[in-house]
Amino acid sequence: MMALGGLLLRSAYARRAQITDFRREMQREAWRQQARAAQGLAPDDRGTTTVIRQATWHQYPAPPESWSHTTLGSLTIALVGGVIVGLIVLYAEYSYFQVRWPSSRN
């Protein structure tokens, strides 16, 4: 158990270091853009927009919608659920009244 905790802690520290490096790089990029603006130059096109453009190159299609999230799937779940609840209520009524009603057979 302690080994798992150690692995998770090491992974968290590594991720935190990655995030810190990313933030530093973003701050440096912002300073570069401010320096370019102070010199009267056009903004450099290698900042965050480059990252966004690269991310759009690797878009994947969305997974197909689950059957339970479709209209027919929702209706099917509601119907099956209603039948199950109805059977439970019918069994409960039968078991309750079977004991309390006198039998007509004599």
CNS distance restraints for C-alpha pairs under 8 A (distance, minus, plus):
assign (resid   1 and name CA) (resid   5 and name CA) 6.36 0.50 0.50
assign (resid   2 and name CA) (resid   6 and name CA) 6.07 0.50 0.50
assign (resid   3 and name CA) (resid   7 and name CA) 6.17 0.50 0.50
assign (resid   4 and name CA) (resid   8 and name CA) 6.17 0.50 0.50
assign (resid   5 and name CA) (resid   9 and name CA) 6.04 0.50 0.50
assign (resid   6 and name CA) (resid  10 and name CA) 6.07 0.50 0.50
assign (resid   7 and name CA) (resid  11 and name CA) 6.08 0.50 0.50
assign (resid   8 and name CA) (resid  12 and name CA) 6.08 0.50 0.50
assign (resid   9 and name CA) (resid  13 and name CA) 6.23 0.50 0.50
assign (resid  10 and name CA) (resid  14 and name CA) 6.19 0.50 0.50
assign (resid  11 and name CA) (resid  15 and name CA) 6.13 0.50 0.50
assign (resid  12 and name CA) (resid  16 and name CA) 6.04 0.50 0.50
assign (resid  13 and name CA) (resid  17 and name CA) 6.17 0.50 0.50
assign (resid  14 and name CA) (resid  18 and name CA) 6.34 0.50 0.50
assign (resid  15 and name CA) (resid  19 and name CA) 6.24 0.50 0.50
assign (resid  16 and name CA) (resid  20 and name CA) 6.12 0.50 0.50
assign (resid  17 and name CA) (resid  21 and name CA) 6.14 0.50 0.50
assign (resid  18 and name CA) (resid  22 and name CA) 6.15 0.50 0.50
assign (resid  19 and name CA) (resid  23 and name CA) 6.17 0.50 0.50
assign (resid  20 and name CA) (resid  24 and name CA) 6.20 0.50 0.50
assign (resid  21 and name CA) (resid  25 and name CA) 6.17 0.50 0.50
assign (resid  22 and name CA) (resid  26 and name CA) 6.15 0.50 0.50
assign (resid  23 and name CA) (resid  27 and name CA) 6.13 0.50 0.50
assign (resid  24 and name CA) (resid  28 and name CA) 6.18 0.50 0.50
assign (resid  25 and name CA) (resid  29 and name CA) 6.14 0.50 0.50
assign (resid  26 and name CA) (resid  30 and name CA) 6.19 0.50 0.50
assign (resid  26 and name CA) (resid  48 and name CA) 7.98 0.50 0.50
assign (resid  27 and name CA) (resid  31 and name CA) 6.25 0.50 0.50
assign (resid  28 and name CA) (resid  32 and name CA) 6.21 0.50 0.50
assign (resid  29 and name CA) (resid  33 and name CA) 6.25 0.50 0.50
assign (resid  29 and name CA) (resid  47 and name CA) 6.40 0.50 0.50
assign (resid  30 and name CA) (resid  34 and name CA) 6.20 0.50 0.50
assign (resid  31 and name CA) (resid  35 and name CA) 6.11 0.50 0.50
assign (resid  32 and name CA) (resid  36 and name CA) 6.18 0.50 0.50
assign (resid  33 and name CA) (resid  37 and name CA) 6.11 0.50 0.50
assign (resid  33 and name CA) (resid  43 and name CA) 6.08 0.50 0.50
assign (resid  33 and name CA) (resid  44 and name CA) 6.76 0.50 0.50
assign (resid  34 and name CA) (resid  38 and name CA) 6.10 0.50 0.50
assign (resid  35 and name CA) (resid  39 and name CA) 6.29 0.50 0.50
assign (resid  36 and name CA) (resid  40 and name CA) 6.31 0.50 0.50
assign (resid  36 and name CA) (resid  41 and name CA) 5.15 0.50 0.50
assign (resid  36 and name CA) (resid  42 and name CA) 6.85 0.50 0.50
assign (resid  36 and name CA) (resid  43 and name CA) 6.54 0.50 0.50
assign (resid  36 and name CA) (resid  44 and name CA) 7.77 0.50 0.50
assign (resid  37 and name CA) (resid  41 and name CA) 5.58 0.50 0.50
assign (resid  37 and name CA) (resid  42 and name CA) 6.78 0.50 0.50
assign (resid  37 and name CA) (resid  43 and name CA) 6.81 0.50 0.50
assign (resid  45 and name CA) (resid  49 and name CA) 6.93 0.50 0.50
assign (resid  45 and name CA) (resid  50 and name CA) 6.92 0.50 0.50
assign (resid  46 and name CA) (resid  50 and name CA) 5.28 0.50 0.50
assign (resid  47 and name CA) (resid  51 and name CA) 7.19 0.50 0.50
assign (resid  48 and name CA) (resid  52 and name CA) 6.37 0.50 0.50
assign (resid  49 and name CA) (resid  53 and name CA) 6.10 0.50 0.50
assign (resid  50 and name CA) (resid  54 and name CA) 6.13 0.50 0.50
assign (resid  51 and name CA) (resid  55 and name CA) 6.14 0.50 0.50
assign (resid  52 and name CA) (resid  56 and name CA) 6.34 0.50 0.50
assign (resid  53 and name CA) (resid  57 and name CA) 6.69 0.50 0.50
assign (resid  54 and name CA) (resid  58 and name CA) 7.21 0.50 0.50
assign (resid  55 and name CA) (resid  59 and name CA) 7.14 0.50 0.50
assign (resid  65 and name CA) (resid  69 and name CA) 6.73 0.50 0.50
assign (resid  65 and name CA) (resid  70 and name CA) 7.42 0.50 0.50
assign (resid  66 and name CA) (resid  70 and name CA) 7.10 0.50 0.50
assign (resid  67 and name CA) (resid  72 and name CA) 7.90 0.50 0.50
assign (resid  67 and name CA) (resid  73 and name CA) 5.41 0.50 0.50
assign (resid  68 and name CA) (resid  72 and name CA) 7.92 0.50 0.50
assign (resid  68 and name CA) (resid  73 and name CA) 4.46 0.50 0.50
assign (resid  68 and name CA) (resid  74 and name CA) 5.75 0.50 0.50
assign (resid  68 and name CA) (resid  77 and name CA) 7.56 0.50 0.50
assign (resid  69 and name CA) (resid  73 and name CA) 6.23 0.50 0.50
assign (resid  69 and name CA) (resid  74 and name CA) 6.38 0.50 0.50
assign (resid  70 and name CA) (resid  74 and name CA) 6.16 0.50 0.50
assign (resid  71 and name CA) (resid  75 and name CA) 6.25 0.50 0.50
assign (resid  72 and name CA) (resid  76 and name CA) 6.09 0.50 0.50
assign (resid  73 and name CA) (resid  77 and name CA) 6.17 0.50 0.50
assign (resid  74 and name CA) (resid  78 and name CA) 6.15 0.50 0.50
assign (resid  75 and name CA) (resid  79 and name CA) 6.07 0.50 0.50
assign (resid  76 and name CA) (resid  80 and name CA) 6.10 0.50 0.50
assign (resid  77 and name CA) (resid  81 and name CA) 5.90 0.50 0.50
assign (resid  78 and name CA) (resid  82 and name CA) 5.98 0.50 0.50
assign (resid  79 and name CA) (resid  83 and name CA) 6.22 0.50 0.50
assign (resid  80 and name CA) (resid  84 and name CA) 6.21 0.50 0.50
assign (resid  81 and name CA) (resid  85 and name CA) 6.11 0.50 0.50
assign (resid  82 and name CA) (resid  86 and name CA) 5.94 0.50 0.50
assign (resid  83 and name CA) (resid  87 and name CA) 6.14 0.50 0.50
assign (resid  84 and name CA) (resid  88 and name CA) 6.25 0.50 0.50
assign (resid  85 and name CA) (resid  89 and name CA) 6.18 0.50 0.50
assign (resid  86 and name CA) (resid  90 and name CA) 6.04 0.50 0.50
assign (resid  87 and name CA) (resid  91 and name CA) 6.06 0.50 0.50
assign (resid  88 and name CA) (resid  92 and name CA) 6.10 0.50 0.50
assign (resid  89 and name CA) (resid  93 and name CA) 6.10 0.50 0.50
assign (resid  90 and name CA) (resid  94 and name CA) 6.10 0.50 0.50
assign (resid  91 and name CA) (resid  95 and name CA) 6.05 0.50 0.50
assign (resid  92 and name CA) (resid  96 and name CA) 6.01 0.50 0.50
assign (resid  93 and name CA) (resid  97 and name CA) 6.00 0.50 0.50
assign (resid  94 and name CA) (resid  98 and name CA) 5.69 0.50 0.50
assign (resid  95 and name CA) (resid  99 and name CA) 6.75 0.50 0.50
assign (resid  96 and name CA) (resid 100 and name CA) 6.73 0.50 0.50
assign (resid  97 and name CA) (resid 101 and name CA) 5.63 0.50 0.50
